[in-house]
Amino acid sequence: MPPSGKQPLTVRLAATEAEIEGAQKLRFEVFNRIRDAAFSEESTRAKRDLDVYDPYCDHLIVIDPERADDEDGGLVGTYRMMTRSRRPADPGFYSDEYYDLSCFDNVDGEIVEMGRVCIDPEYQARGAMMLLWKGIAEYVLANDIRILFGCAGVDGTDPSVHAGFLSYLHHKHLAPERIRPVARGPHRLEFELLPLSDVDEAAALKQIPSIIRGYSRMGGYIGEGAVANRRFNTTMVCVVVEMAGVTRRYMRRFIGER
């Protein structure tokens, strides 16, 4: 159903199991539509994007109040967050499969992994992503988060197609070694890393997915190397944001003077 436009969208953490299931259903529908994702048999039967991590995560959701009586409760956007204090010992963080995250072992305080961002395409132009950023800022403040990280990607796994913007990110936004995840061998994509002088920066900037641009505006970095997620047909990088380096101006934009 298209957006109503009568009341502003709202953002908050999912408070019930039904709302978490609604987020999983939205993920299934959108990922199936835009990526032709290879879901598990369990997910396909349930028509929900299910995995072992969801029970350990907080789920940020965007609601259209005008659709609150719909079967989906008006849920039009979601992002999930898993803190170090809540992650399961096995298998750990989602990103552990793709990146060596041992660089975070010496980080004092709480860290959080972001993932599974998903917005109903009808709401892309209604500020749903901006609301999710606001929710993230509130969550970071409430949980005293020191490091925010997660895998973010672009459609397709042909590294030659993405070599330009991946090279640009490597030269311009590579994380300091002390907080730099490193791509693991089985998933790491091999491609020609172009020297910055050979990168068409204007073209590279257009290729960078909006979610990665959003993290870069916060002062975010990327880890070393890109990886392939064959199940979701994406090329991913590990994005890292050190919250101590995020500007007050950026935070004020979302949460005021707090």
DODOBA-323860 format. One record per residue: residue in three letters; x negated, y negated, z of N, C-alpha, C, CB in turn. Coordinates in steps of 0.001 Angstrom, whole numbers. Atoms other than C-alpha are relative to their C-alpha. Glycine has a CB too. Layout:
<sites>
ALA X Y Z X Y Z X Y Z X Y Z
...
</sites>
This chain:
<sites>
MET -851 1193 0 0 0 0 -886 -1242 0 962 -6 1232
PRO 827 1203 48 -1400 -3473 -858 119 -818 1265 377 -848 -1189
PRO -29 819 -1205 -2213 -5970 1896 1158 -983 -23 -1310 -747 161
SER -1159 882 -101 662 -8101 3152 -383 -1471 -33 762 295 1267
GLY 465 1384 -6 -1242 -11310 3850 742 -914 946 95 -551 -1353
LYS -795 863 -879 1211 -12574 6486 -669 -230 1349 1374 602 213
GLN 687 124 -1278 -769 -11919 9671 -1473 328 -187 637 924 1065
PRO 1428 -296 145 -4540 -11939 10123 -328 1417 455 -833 -1004 794
LEU 483 -1312 -408 -6363 -8642 10356 -641 -91 1372 -999 562 -1025
THR 625 -47 -1320 -7676 -7570 13763 -1053 1114 14 1070 227 1119
VAL 1034 -1023 -123 -10720 -5541 14828 -159 371 1470 -1352 -495 -596
ARG 211 -500 -1361 -11274 -3379 17915 -497 1433 -84 1310 -86 849
LEU 382 -1404 -58 -12507 9 19056 1247 879 -1 -861 280 1249
ALA -1090 -966 -45 -10256 2998 18428 220 440 1440 -299 1220 -909
ALA -322 -291 -1397 -8435 3778 21661 645 1371 182 920 -1066 547
THR -689 -1284 -104 -6697 7068 20872 -578 990 -1009 1518 -175 -224
GLU 421 -1034 939 -7416 10362 19170 670 -199 -1352 324 1394 553
ALA -712 236 1257 -4787 9459 16570 -689 -1082 -822 1456 -394 275
GLU 693 1055 735 -6712 6300 15678 -1322 504 -580 -250 -1203 913
ILE 1230 -594 535 -9956 8263 15301 326 876 -1209 -730 833 1092
GLU -426 -815 1135 -8122 10711 13043 376 -886 -1185 1188 896 393
GLY -324 937 1068 -6825 7731 11076 -1249 -517 -689 806 -1162 546
ALA 1272 441 583 -10405 6524 10582 -599 1106 -870 -999 -408 1113
GLN 515 -1129 782 -11431 9997 9391 794 172 -1299 54 1300 832
LYS -833 -116 1196 -8503 10061 6961 -351 -1095 -1006 1495 -76 372
LEU 381 1091 895 -9440 6664 5550 -1339 304 -664 -73 -1335 770
ARG 1304 -355 559 -13037 7794 5095 144 1060 -1091 -937 504 1107
PHE -200 -1061 973 -11895 10936 3279 578 -566 -1292 922 1086 570
GLU -675 525 1183 -9617 9027 923 -914 -911 -808 1259 -754 403
VAL 827 970 707 -12071 6241 92 -1247 660 -577 -395 -1142 934
PHE 1211 -660 507 -15217 8385 -205 333 953 -1147 -708 767 1133
ASN -421 -904 1062 -13313 10873 -2335 283 -776 -1284 1243 792 430
ARG -379 807 1159 -12107 8084 -4600 -1205 -647 -666 992 -1069 411
ILE 1073 792 601 -15314 6100 -5075 -1287 789 -204 -285 -1199 856
ARG 1256 -739 89 -18013 8770 -4678 165 1449 -415 -699 -52 1306
ASP -229 -1406 305 -16383 12106 -5449 -847 872 916 -319 298 -1480
ALA 836 -669 -996 -17972 13357 -2234 313 1491 83 189 -648 1368
ALA -151 -1448 -178 -18509 17078 -1625 297 279 1472 -1288 770 -468
PHE -396 -205 -1388 -16555 17600 1591 -29 1479 368 1394 -575 245
SER -62 -1364 -497 -16613 20699 3759 1413 545 -207 -405 62 1497
GLU -1325 -615 126 -13746 23188 3495 931 -496 1093 -107 1531 54
GLU -814 481 -1120 -12545 22041 6921 528 -1406 -286 -820 6 1309
SER -425 1364 316 -12460 18384 5813 1033 -8 -1115 -1203 -857 -397
THR -929 -50 1135 -10712 19256 2547 1372 473 435 -540 915 -1096
ARG -1297 -489 -489 -8009 21235 4336 708 -1063 824 -185 1273 838
ALA -602 998 -891 -7452 18486 6914 216 -1337 -690 -871 -199 1223
LYS -24 1291 694 -7859 15660 4354 -532 -1116 912 1438 -332 -472
ARG 698 963 -860 -10121 13964 6899 -1496 286 -95 502 87 1495
ASP 1457 -141 29 -13900 13346 6822 -457 398 1395 -702 -1328 -471
LEU 348 -538 -1316 -14990 15558 9723 -1478 376 52 874 1224 332
ASP 1337 -525 -240 -18451 16166 11132 -234 114 1505 -1076 -903 -659
VAL 269 -291 -1411 -20132 17067 14424 -258 -1263 819 -1191 932 117
TYR 405 1213 -713 -21005 13448 15302 1178 -810 549 -815 -870 -916
ASP -1124 861 -375 -17554 11854 15574 358 29 1486 1196 391 -788
PRO -377 -9 -1422 -16835 13057 19136 -944 -805 896 54 1419 495
TYR 985 722 -810 -19969 11248 20373 -55 -1494 -358 -1386 629 -181
CYS 59 1367 528 -19232 7971 18561 1129 -872 520 38 24 -1511
ASP -1065 992 -106 -17290 4802 19188 385 -377 -1421 -448 -1266 839
HIS -491 262 1352 -15119 3986 16184 625 -1387 -50 1026 1078 -439
LEU -510 1348 203 -14626 369 15186 1048 68 -1102 -1151 -1005 -363
ILE -1060 -63 1009 -11352 -121 13288 570 -1391 -270 1122 958 452
VAL -674 1224 426 -9741 -2949 11339 1456 356 -273 -688 -634 -1273
ILE -1437 -257 85 -5944 -3131 11535 703 -1153 -714 599 206 1409
ASP -917 981 573 -3396 -4918 9356 1286 52 827 281 286 -1537
PRO -1171 -42 -878 -666 -5837 11905 1313 151 -745 51 -1239 830
GLU -1223 -93 790 1911 -6089 9142 318 1440 -396 -117 -861 -1243
ARG -193 -1406 370 1425 -2373 8490 -82 917 1215 -1039 421 -1038
ALA 163 -779 -1230 1356 -1239 12113 979 1168 88 176 -898 1207
ASP -993 -1074 -55 4476 900 11579 -207 1054 -1075 1383 -575 -126
ASP 296 -1011 1013 2971 2774 8634 -558 1258 656 -995 -549 -1041
GLU 511 -1270 -529 1893 6377 9067 -1441 -124 463 108 1095 -1053
ASP 1410 169 -370 -1738 5252 9197 -219 -1085 1036 -815 -312 -1220
GLY 118 1033 -1028 -999 2549 11764 -597 -1299 -502 -824 507 1125
GLY 565 1222 559 -2246 -118 9383 -1511 -35 38 534 -1179 727
LEU 1462 -59 -78 -5872 1068 9664 -585 -137 -1418 -471 1343 674
VAL 504 295 1349 -7780 -405 6711 -1522 -77 -78 584 -1300 -486
GLY 1457 43 4 -11449 -374 7742 -554 687 1230 -499 -1441 -69
THR 592 -678 -1153 -13803 1529 10015 -1522 31 -109 550 1428 124
TYR 1452 -136 -104 -17420 1796 11161 -224 775 1291 -759 -1421 -1
ARG 201 -739 -1239 -18754 4262 13691 -1395 -270 568 201 1507 -237
MET 1222 362 -718 -21454 3740 16299 -307 1065 1049 139 -1398 663
MET 414 -985 -1000 -23433 6236 18380 -1242 -506 724 -274 1382 -657
THR 1123 484 -790 -25676 5050 21190 -928 1158 379 503 -723 1263
ARG 956 -1027 -418 -28793 6882 22329 497 730 1241 -1376 -623 270
SER -457 -630 -1245 -27182 7540 25711 1131 996 -240 459 -1065 986
ARG -1117 -911 288 -24278 9380 24013 -334 1043 -1060 1202 -794 -447
ARG 295 -939 1092 -26029 11235 21199 -160 1405 556 -1278 -424 -767
PRO 202 -1387 -432 -26001 15031 21426 -1472 391 -136 890 962 -823
ALA 1396 -452 85 -29338 16716 22090 -254 719 -1322 -343 930 1185
ASP 88 -704 1279 -28698 18867 19032 1313 -231 -741 -284 1541 200
PRO 1136 283 876 -28517 17676 16270 -634 -1378 169 430 149 -1397
GLY 569 1331 -154 -29392 14205 17610 773 -1031 -801 -1455 -2 -422
PHE -640 994 853 -28660 11170 15460 237 582 -1393 -862 -1282 -85
TYR -254 -383 1390 -27187 11583 11980 -1246 -226 -856 1191 -797 -573
SER 1162 363 823 -30250 9854 10523 -1200 898 240 -391 -1429 265
ASP 1119 -906 -294 -32571 12423 12164 -237 1001 -1127 260 750 1304
GLU 146 -970 1083 -31897 14763 9246 -842 -567 -1140 1372 423 -523
TYR 626 634 1165 -33289 12249 6766 -1276 -768 340 981 -934 -654
TYR 1136 841 -388 -35820 10158 8726 -599 460 1327 433 -1471 101
ASP 698 -184 -1273 -38411 10657 11439 237 -1264 822 -1551 277 -210
LEU -380 1143 -830 -37056 8377 14182 -838 -112 1269 1460 97 367
SER 809 5 -1226 -39828 8952 16725 -519 -1388 339 -1170 958 -141
CYS 438 1372 -276 -40771 5274 16386 867 -662 1062 25 -831 -1279
PHE -904 610 -980 -37787 4506 18619 -191 554 1412 1434 206 -431
ASP 149 -641 -1305 -38962 6720 21485 -520 -956 1059 -926 1185 -110
ASN 581 936 -961 -40878 3857 23099 778 -1308 116 -1419 -301 -384
VAL -838 1195 -114 -38089 1298 22701 761 54 1321 989 -112 -1205
ASP -723 63 -1269 -36819 294 26134 1444 -437 -248 -703 -974 986
GLY -1393 418 100 -33079 -29 26588 771 797 -1044 74 -1471 -327
GLU -922 -736 853 -30184 1052 24441 -218 -291 -1482 1421 -330 380
ILE -2 159 1454 -30233 1638 20694 1291 623 -522 -1273 665 -665
VAL -1249 -520 549 -27272 2373 18427 -166 285 -1485 1158 -994 232
GLU -14 -356 1413 -26877 4148 15107 1364 -348 -590 -320 1507 -197
MET -1214 360 719 -24333 2733 12661 177 946 -1176 -50 -1473 -478
GLY -218 -867 1154 -22684 4815 9962 1448 73 -418 -498 1373 294
ARG -1324 -280 541 -19700 5822 7854 859 -1273 -163 716 993 904
VAL -797 1194 242 -18663 2258 7004 946 271 -1163 -906 -1231 -293
CYS -1018 -299 1001 -15465 2369 4986 1103 -1052 80 580 1429 204
ILE -1067 996 77 -12930 -228 3831 941 363 -1140 -581 -1430 -199
ASP -992 -163 1058 -9705 242 1891 -298 -1036 -1087 1467 -159 558
PRO 352 949 1061 -10541 -1317 -1519 960 -1183 -134 -63 721 -1304
GLU -978 1092 77 -7351 -3389 -1343 -338 -1131 968 1405 529 292
TYR 292 987 -1048 -8842 -5224 1651 -1416 -562 -94 202 624 1363
GLN 1361 511 157 -12333 -5931 344 -27 -1519 -39 -632 559 -1265
ALA -30 1458 165 -11308 -9513 -458 706 -707 1146 678 -358 -1301
ARG -726 615 -1109 -9473 -10116 2811 -832 -138 1264 1228 798 303
GLY 864 230 -1149 -12483 -10340 5095 -130 1164 948 485 -1151 743
ALA 100 -1154 -898 -12354 -6803 6496 -1439 251 429 563 1248 -676
MET 1401 -227 -357 -16146 -6495 6346 -485 -1038 993 -882 -19 -1247
MET 389 1037 -956 -16601 -9807 8140 523 328 1395 523 -1375 -454
LEU -546 -395 -1299 -14343 -8520 10890 -804 1145 610 1471 409 -141
LEU 845 -1076 -517 -16429 -5367 11182 -1313 -559 548 -281 1039 -1101
TRP 1220 626 -530 -19561 -7541 11573 284 -656 1343 -559 -1042 -995
LYS -373 615 -1281 -17737 -9444 14317 100 1069 1087 1346 -766 -129
GLY -115 -1082 -971 -16885 -6172 16038 -1345 558 404 854 1101 -551
ILE 1355 -474 -300 -20500 -5041 15782 -692 -959 969 -830 143 -1302
ALA 621 1000 -876 -21686 -8308 17365 536 112 1426 245 -1419 -545
GLU -603 -162 -1330 -19246 -7845 20249 -544 1258 678 1548 72 -104
TYR 474 -1274 -542 -20388 -4242 20713 -1448 -120 461 135 1119 -1050
VAL 1409 214 -351 -24061 -5229 20711 -114 -774 1307 -734 -753 -1129
LEU 27 814 -1218 -23396 -7841 23372 463 810 1212 885 -1249 -169
ALA -582 -734 -1123 -21250 -5575 25553 -902 1136 481 1356 556 -393
ASN 810 -1164 -350 -23769 -2701 25473 -1490 -300 83 228 1089 -998
ASP 1395 430 -107 -27015 -4701 25595 -889 804 -941 -498 142 1445
ILE 719 -769 1009 -28229 -3106 22366 -1313 -693 -361 870 191 -1256
ARG 1309 548 375 -31946 -3589 21592 -316 252 -1483 -1103 615 882
ILE 258 -355 1394 -32155 -1787 18219 1292 546 -608 -1162 1047 -114
LEU -1135 -479 766 -29402 -1261 15670 -573 581 -1300 1058 -1157 -276
PHE 572 -622 1201 -30130 1155 12810 1018 942 -631 -1305 767 342
GLY -853 -975 658 -28581 3524 10324 -322 106 -1473 1455 -361 187
CYS 203 -201 1427 -28642 4909 6804 1074 -759 -781 27 1509 -354
ALA -923 710 885 -27078 2731 4116 -445 285 -1418 30 -1549 294
GLY 399 -446 1318 -26945 3565 466 756 -618 -1154 139 1438 -73
VAL -579 429 1264 -26008 2980 -3126 345 1261 -781 -982 -934 -807
ASP -463 -1170 736 -24164 5327 -5471 -1067 524 -949 1261 -332 -773
GLY 933 -648 912 -26243 7836 -7421 -1299 366 667 -273 -882 -1171
THR 1250 -467 -602 -29443 9726 -6649 -1148 52 -1003 203 1369 609
ASP 1092 99 962 -31561 8958 -9724 -909 -1140 434 535 -225 -1455
PRO 843 1063 -554 -34490 7043 -8190 -483 -999 -1052 -1191 609 691
SER 467 930 1029 -35544 5560 -11535 987 -1138 -213 -233 737 -1314
VAL -1025 1030 151 -32253 3658 -11666 -137 -1066 1083 1402 627 49
HIS 45 895 -1153 -32878 2112 -8249 -1412 -474 344 599 688 1193
ALA 1392 309 -335 -36658 1668 -8381 -240 -1486 201 -915 511 -1079
GLY 206 1442 -110 -36422 -2108 -8838 374 -539 1363 792 -714 -1054
PHE -405 574 -1289 -34419 -2953 -5748 -647 727 1180 1520 46 139
LEU 711 -706 -1068 -36081 -215 -3657 -1414 -555 167 -53 1511 -296
SER 1333 601 -68 -39472 -1703 -4535 76 -1382 629 -632 -86 -1401
TYR -189 1337 -578 -38192 -5173 -3689 166 97 1520 1235 -701 -635
LEU -206 -149 -1440 -36966 -4018 -271 -1292 411 697 1100 1029 280
HIS 1258 -448 -598 -40277 -2267 393 -960 -1169 189 -651 1082 -870
HIS 960 1109 -71 -42308 -5385 -353 491 -1144 899 -277 -535 -1404
LYS -544 1173 -698 -39978 -7907 1295 564 292 1391 1074 -612 -833
HIS -730 -274 -1243 -38275 -6094 4156 -468 1259 732 1462 125 -299
LEU 488 -1195 -681 -40439 -3168 5316 -150 -259 1498 -1341 452 -602
ALA 31 167 -1455 -40142 -2669 9078 -1424 49 523 844 1076 683
PRO 1302 -159 -669 -43141 -3186 11364 -193 1464 392 -100 -922 1261
GLU 270 -1423 -231 -44836 160 11995 576 488 1328 -1501 257 -33
ARG -471 -424 -1317 -43759 212 15661 1488 368 -1 -253 -1102 1016
ILE -1424 -344 94 -40066 434 14589 347 413 -1438 885 -1202 451
ARG -189 -365 1410 -40437 1994 11126 307 1490 -144 -1253 -363 -822
PRO -304 -1393 311 -38560 5256 10447 -654 402 -1316 1522 223 -67
VAL 680 -502 1201 -40238 7446 7816 828 1133 -598 -1451 488 332
ALA -812 -1005 689 -38344 9490 5217 -609 1389 130 157 -362 -1475
ARG 460 -1383 -138 -38556 13245 5731 -143 644 -1388 987 821 887
GLY 350 -614 1271 -40033 15402 2970 1139 631 -783 -1002 1012 238
PRO -1015 -703 786 -37045 17575 2028 979 -916 -731 767 910 893
HIS -990 905 593 -34834 14568 1245 -635 -1208 -689 958 -476 1067
ARG 646 1210 506 -37410 11962 248 3 -30 -1527 -1436 -96 526
LEU 1 189 1445 -37051 10598 -3281 -1361 -513 -447 1119 -975 -429
GLU 1268 440 562 -40192 10241 -5324 281 -911 -1194 -879 1216 -420
PHE -192 929 1108 -40242 7208 -7593 -1205 -929 -66 1324 -810 163
GLU 1120 911 173 -42720 4715 -8967 285 -1291 765 -253 -291 -1506
LEU -147 1236 -767 -43078 1947 -6395 -658 -1129 -790 -634 135 1433
LEU 510 1073 848 -43431 -1155 -8517 -703 -1060 830 1133 -630 -806
PRO 576 1172 -670 -45806 -3954 -7522 1000 -1148 -58 -1355 -417 -656
LEU -991 1076 -74 -43843 -7023 -6487 -30 -866 -1259 -248 -868 1241
SER 116 841 1200 -45154 -8906 -9539 770 581 -1182 -1469 -174 -381
ASP -725 -643 1096 -43383 -6360 -11782 1493 134 275 -585 1362 -268
VAL -1405 -121 -370 -40050 -6544 -9965 764 -1232 -471 152 184 1528
ASP -918 1079 368 -37268 -8622 -11505 839 -286 1248 913 389 -1258
GLU -619 227 -1301 -36224 -10147 -8192 1481 -354 -122 -734 -1105 737
ALA -1409 363 176 -32966 -11622 -9510 845 1241 -247 163 -993 -1163
ALA -730 -1240 279 -31890 -8242 -10886 38 900 1229 -641 747 -1177
ALA 67 -839 -1194 -33037 -6457 -7727 1008 -448 1050 -1409 -23 587
LEU -937 531 -989 -30985 -8742 -5509 1441 356 -344 -147 -1511 108
LYS -1359 -363 415 -27873 -7999 -7561 280 1478 256 209 -321 -1486
GLN -163 -1444 -212 -28475 -4256 -7130 172 369 1463 -1187 737 -561
ILE -29 -356 -1422 -28800 -4354 -3351 1440 58 491 -818 -1014 840
PRO -1374 -114 -492 -25546 -3064 -1801 309 -1061 1060 238 1399 576
SER -395 1090 -902 -23580 -5615 213 -280 333 1458 1478 -315 -174
ILE 232 -348 -1395 -23977 -3661 3448 -1460 -218 373 405 1452 266
ILE 1422 221 -269 -27780 -3793 3155 -303 -1494 6 -877 725 -1051
ARG 165 1459 -22 -27612 -7507 2295 472 -569 1336 780 -656 -1166
GLY -501 473 -1288 -25551 -7985 5455 -1005 204 1113 1288 700 348
TYR 1025 -253 -1011 -28220 -6359 7594 -1208 -916 -198 -439 1470 -44
SER 1167 849 249 -30960 -8387 5885 260 -1421 479 -361 -1 -1495
ARG -328 1343 -504 -29115 -11606 6774 -173 -77 1512 1442 -382 -382
MET 221 -43 -1446 -29411 -10510 10398 -1489 38 330 704 1218 610
GLY 1430 -150 -232 -33167 -10217 9942 -422 1456 -12 -387 -635 1316
GLY 259 -1424 1 -33041 -6496 9282 -1153 423 -900 1222 714 -407
TYR 1080 -613 759 -35824 -4291 7927 496 1323 -592 -1256 223 898
ILE -277 -1364 438 -35913 -971 6100 -1171 895 396 246 56 -1540
GLY 1041 -972 -294 -37837 2186 6925 -813 325 -1242 608 1269 576
GLU 888 -381 1105 -40488 3802 4755 633 1111 -820 -1379 446 530
GLY -514 -1019 910 -39122 5662 1743 1516 7 -100 -472 1350 436
ALA -1435 -173 237 -35697 6354 273 306 1498 -38 447 -702 -1336
VAL -393 -1408 -33 -33751 9612 579 1271 214 -810 205 473 1452
ALA -1205 -366 740 -31034 11432 -1346 975 706 932 -345 901 -1212
ASN -1090 -704 -670 -27737 12377 241 841 626 -1107 863 -970 926
ARG -651 -666 1126 -26508 14932 -2288 1493 171 232 -641 1354 -251
ARG -1422 -246 -286 -23215 15543 -510 850 -1217 -336 194 377 1474
PHE -749 1220 292 -22182 11907 -889 -513 -702 -1256 -71 -948 1183
ASN 513 541 1258 -24118 11332 -4130 -514 -1426 179 1088 34 -1077
THR 544 1329 -274 -26034 8366 -2690 -1506 43 212 676 -605 1223
THR 1388 255 -369 -29557 7040 -2434 30 -886 1234 -812 -671 -1179
MET -92 708 -1265 -30136 5865 1127 -1348 -547 449 562 910 1059
VAL 1145 512 -746 -32569 3693 3035 420 -99 1461 -484 -1396 -557
CYS -300 164 -1426 -32828 3422 6812 -188 -1463 360 -910 916 889
VAL 25 1410 -369 -31969 -84 7955 -230 -122 1506 1322 -709 -418
VAL 327 214 -1416 -33363 -1360 11278 137 -1482 329 -1442 504 326
VAL -134 1382 -470 -32348 -4523 13128 -448 -61 1452 1472 -517 -153
GLU 459 233 -1370 -34272 -5628 16213 779 -1194 536 -1563 -252 64
MET -958 1036 -397 -31645 -7608 18103 -674 -1228 601 987 568 993
ALA 716 1157 -554 -34225 -9826 19839 -368 -995 -1092 -1266 455 737
GLY 367 886 1096 -35009 -11239 16395 1180 -612 -718 -827 735 -976
VAL -1191 555 646 -31426 -12036 15420 230 -1414 518 1251 895 260
THR -116 1407 -395 -30836 -15768 15447 1265 -261 802 -21 -894 -1229
ARG -1172 434 -759 -28506 -17435 17906 1089 -511 -947 -390 -1098 1015
ARG -975 526 960 -26875 -19132 14934 846 1126 -582 -712 -764 -1129
TYR -729 -1128 569 -25951 -15751 13454 997 559 1014 -976 1100 -454
MET -886 -560 -1015 -24511 -14442 16716 1150 -942 324 -781 314 1263
ARG -1063 970 -284 -22580 -17665 17362 1092 55 -1056 -574 -1416 82
ARG -977 -75 1094 -20907 -17216 13996 1104 995 314 -690 387 -1309
PHE -972 -1061 -265 -19183 -14090 15316 555 -3 1421 -627 1323 -273
ILE -466 -125 -1384 -18960 -14380 19102 -107 -1297 794 -781 1074 702
GLY 15 1281 -693 -19255 -18074 19889 -1231 -183 866 1230 -139 842
GLU 1151 369 -828 -21526 -19382 22647 -418 1063 1010 303 -1260 727
ARG 385 -1031 -976 -21597 -16183 24707 -1367 571 -290 1019 1120 17
</sites>
